[in-house]
C-alpha cells in the first residue's frame, strides 16, 4: 500500500494559494481517475483507491500546514504504511515557480509542514516532490507570499507542472522504483 500526501491548508480561502500546491497535485490525480476524497479521519480527508494495480491512499491533511504530521502519522500507523511507501508533495520557495524536484530523503529546508512530518515520522527518509513557488521579488513577507494565489502570468506554468508532478506520482504508484522516477523527472 502506498500513501500520496499533498500538503496544504484547509478552507476555501487557501484553495489556490502557493502553499496549497500539494493539495492541487492530489486533486489533479483524483480528477484524472474519477476518485474523490470520501473519508475524513485522522485529521485528514482521504481516499483509498486502486491505481495501476496498487492500493493507494490519497491524503490531504486538514490540520493546517504546520501540524501536517498530526494527520499523516496516525493514518500510516492505522493502515500499516511504511515511510518508504510515502510520497509527499509540497511547495518550495527555493525552486523557481513550476520547477519540480524529486528526492528520496532530506531535511525540512525551513518548511514547517515538512518539519512536522519529520518530527512525527521520526525519519527524514520518505519520498517527496518539491514544487517550486519561487520567492517574493518585492518587500512582501514570505508568509503573505505563500498564502497568496499564483500570479496570472504563472498560472500556465503551474498547470503544466501540476500535470507533470501527477505523472510522477502515477509512475511511482504503478510500481516504478522511486530512484527511476527521480531520474525521469529531475531534468
RODO-2510 file (C-alpha; in nm, 4 decimals, decimal comma):
residues 187
     n   res          X          Y          Z
     1     x     0,0000     0,0000     0,0000
     2     x     0,1252     0,3462    -0,0900
     3     x     0,0381     0,6858     0,0523
     4     x     0,0407     1,0063    -0,1524
     5     x     0,0155     1,3166     0,0664
     6     x    -0,0459     1,6667    -0,0610
     7     x     0,0384     1,9383     0,1892
     8     x    -0,1762     2,2480     0,2203
     9     x    -0,4162     2,4381     0,4412
    10     x    -0,7867     2,3557     0,4714
    11     x    -1,0541     2,6038     0,3733
    12     x    -1,1706     2,7905     0,0652
    13     x    -0,9564     3,0978     0,1263
    14     x    -0,6368     2,8919     0,0853
    15     x    -0,7543     2,6751    -0,2064
    16     x    -0,5455     2,8325    -0,4865
    17     x    -0,2543     2,9641    -0,2819
    18     x     0,1110     2,8719    -0,3358
    19     x     0,1158     2,6896    -0,0014
    20     x    -0,1598     2,4566    -0,1272
    21     x     0,0228     2,3192    -0,4299
    22     x     0,0339     1,9745    -0,2662
    23     x    -0,3464     1,9699    -0,2488
    24     x    -0,3614     2,0816    -0,6142
    25     x    -0,1472     1,7879    -0,7288
    26     x    -0,3562     1,5390    -0,5297
    27     x    -0,6729     1,6982    -0,6713
    28     x    -0,5316     1,6505    -1,0232
    29     x    -0,4662     1,2815    -0,9546
    30     x    -0,8148     1,2336    -0,8135
    31     x    -0,9731     1,4126    -1,1084
    32     x    -0,7810     1,2065    -1,3669
    33     x    -0,9143     0,8816    -1,2244
    34     x    -1,2607     0,9881    -1,1091
    35     x    -1,1679     0,9447    -0,7418
    36     x    -1,2943     1,1606    -0,4553
    37     x    -1,1673     1,2263    -0,1044
    38     x    -1,4567     1,0430     0,0564
    39     x    -1,3297     0,9714     0,4054
    40     x    -1,2452     1,2028     0,6944
    41     x    -1,0445     1,0566     0,9794
    42     x    -0,7024     1,1034     1,1360
    43     x    -0,7343     1,4836     1,0942
    44     x    -0,7419     1,4474     0,7174
    45     x    -0,9547     1,3946     0,4100
    46     x    -0,8541     1,0817     0,2219
    47     x    -0,9489     0,8216    -0,0349
    48     x    -0,8286     0,4648    -0,0689
    49     x    -0,8283     0,3510    -0,4319
    50     x    -0,6600     0,1124    -0,6732
    51     x    -0,4226     0,2855    -0,9100
    52     x    -0,2235     0,0863    -1,1652
    53     x    -0,2878    -0,2334    -0,9684
    54     x    -0,1625    -0,0842    -0,6411
    55     x    -0,3691     0,0163    -0,3394
    56     x    -0,3044     0,3868    -0,2868
    57     x    -0,4239     0,6258    -0,0178
    58     x    -0,4544     0,9907    -0,1225
    59     x    -0,4420     1,2272     0,1765
    60     x    -0,4946     1,5990     0,2289
    61     x    -0,4284     1,6806     0,5963
    62     x    -0,6871     1,9152     0,7471
    63     x    -0,4615     2,0250     1,0337
    64     x    -0,3118     2,3349     0,8720
    65     x     0,0356     2,3103     0,7290
    66     x     0,2415     2,3378     1,0472
    67     x     0,0706     2,0335     1,2005
    68     x     0,0689     1,8027     0,8963
    69     x     0,2397     1,5215     1,0868
    70     x    -0,0644     1,5010     1,3168
    71     x    -0,2656     1,3663     1,0219
    72     x    -0,0037     1,1588     0,8400
    73     x     0,1391     0,9543     1,1278
    74     x    -0,1921     0,8166     1,2662
    75     x    -0,3076     0,7198     0,9157
    76     x     0,0225     0,5435     0,8458
    77     x     0,0002     0,3528     1,1730
    78     x    -0,3624     0,2518     1,1203
    79     x    -0,3047     0,1180     0,7669
    80     x     0,0494    -0,0113     0,8274
    81     x     0,2150     0,2140     0,5689
    82     x     0,5937     0,2275     0,5910
    83     x     0,7907     0,5509     0,5391
    84     x     0,9411     0,4235     0,2109
    85     x     0,5851     0,3891     0,0756
    86     x     0,5027     0,7571     0,1367
    87     x     0,5242     1,0363    -0,1208
    88     x     0,4709     1,3955    -0,0014
    89     x     0,4097     1,6898    -0,2360
    90     x     0,4762     2,0402    -0,1030
    91     x     0,5675     2,3955    -0,2011
    92     x     0,9305     2,5055    -0,2083
    93     x     1,0468     2,8678    -0,2070
    94     x     1,3978     2,7720    -0,3188
    95     x     1,2886     2,6450    -0,6603
    96     x     1,1633     2,8664    -0,9441
    97     x     0,7875     2,8658    -0,9919
    98     x     0,6787     2,5443    -1,1611
    99     x     1,0083     2,3565    -1,1228
   100     x     0,9660     2,0168    -0,9589
   101     x     1,2410     1,8262    -0,7825
   102     x     1,2015     1,4706    -0,6511
   103     x     1,4025     1,3460    -0,3543
   104     x     1,4012     1,0212    -0,1575
   105     x     1,5072     1,1859     0,1681
   106     x     1,6188     1,5158     0,3116
   107     x     1,5643     1,7803     0,5736
   108     x     1,2762     2,0208     0,6118
   109     x     1,4537     2,3147     0,4450
   110     x     1,2673     2,5567     0,6715
   111     x     0,9264     2,4246     0,5592
   112     x     0,7090     2,3870     0,8677
   113     x     0,4855     2,1190     0,7166
   114     x     0,7895     1,9056     0,6408
   115     x     0,9325     1,9818     0,9838
   116     x     0,6119     1,8439     1,1370
   117     x     0,6258     1,5303     0,9206
   118     x     0,9905     1,4578     1,0017
   119     x     0,9191     1,5076     1,3716
   120     x     0,6114     1,2819     1,3748
   121     x     0,7502     1,0107     1,1470
   122     x     1,0867     1,0053     1,3245
   123     x     1,2727     0,9905     0,9938
   124     x     1,3831     1,2095     0,7037
   125     x     1,3737     0,9119     0,4693
   126     x     1,0498     0,9359     0,2789
   127     x     0,9834     1,0327    -0,0816
   128     x     0,8936     1,3856    -0,1733
   129     x     0,8154     1,6125    -0,4628
   130     x     0,9268     1,9681    -0,4024
   131     x     0,7184     2,2028    -0,6157
   132     x     0,8783     2,5405    -0,6826
   133     x     0,6790     2,8506    -0,5986
   134     x     0,9723     3,0950    -0,6174
   135     x     1,0489     3,3693    -0,3688
   136     x     0,8872     3,7100    -0,3436
   137     x     1,0733     3,9649    -0,5537
   138     x     0,9469     4,2661    -0,3638
   139     x     0,9033     4,3536     0,0021
   140     x     0,6205     4,1014     0,0542
   141     x     0,6679     3,8890     0,3667
   142     x     0,7229     3,5199     0,2935
   143     x     0,4113     3,4185     0,4896
   144     x     0,1966     3,6573     0,2843
   145     x     0,3599     3,5374    -0,0361
   146     x     0,2928     3,1648     0,0188
   147     x    -0,0641     3,2386     0,1292
   148     x    -0,1334     3,4340    -0,1912
   149     x    -0,2607     3,2939    -0,5204
   150     x    -0,0227     3,2437    -0,8113
   151     x     0,0111     3,5477    -1,0370
   152     x    -0,1792     3,5336    -1,3660
   153     x     0,1432     3,5017    -1,5675
   154     x     0,2479     3,1980    -1,3570
   155     x    -0,0739     3,0012    -1,3935
   156     x     0,0000     2,8181    -1,7210
   157     x     0,3430     2,7066    -1,5955
   158     x     0,1870     2,5935    -1,2686
   159     x    -0,0845     2,3935    -1,4511
   160     x     0,1772     2,2183    -1,6640
   161     x     0,3901     2,1381    -1,3593
   162     x     0,0910     2,0066    -1,1632
   163     x     0,0313     1,7632    -1,4501
   164     x     0,3996     1,6641    -1,4521
   165     x     0,4016     1,6078    -1,0730
   166     x     0,0849     1,3972    -1,1053
   167     x     0,2534     1,1940    -1,3824
   168     x     0,5459     1,1255    -1,1474
   169     x     0,3046     1,0119    -0,8739
   170     x     0,1344     0,7748    -1,1186
   171     x     0,4655     0,6271    -1,2312
   172     x     0,5665     0,5622    -0,8709
   173     x     0,2242     0,4247    -0,7736
   174     x     0,2401     0,1981    -1,0795
   175     x     0,5447     0,0211    -0,9399
   176     x     0,8377     0,2146    -1,0814
   177     x     1,1218     0,2489    -0,8287
   178     x     1,1357     0,5994    -0,6866
   179     x     1,5006     0,6350    -0,7920
   180     x     1,3935     0,5717    -1,1513
   181     x     1,1071     0,8206    -1,1226
   182     x     1,3597     1,0725    -0,9871
   183     x     1,5856     1,0121    -1,2874
   184     x     1,2933     1,0609    -1,5255
   185     x     1,1592     1,3832    -1,3728
   186     x     1,4662     1,5595    -1,2301
   187     x     1,5752     1,7083    -1,5627
***
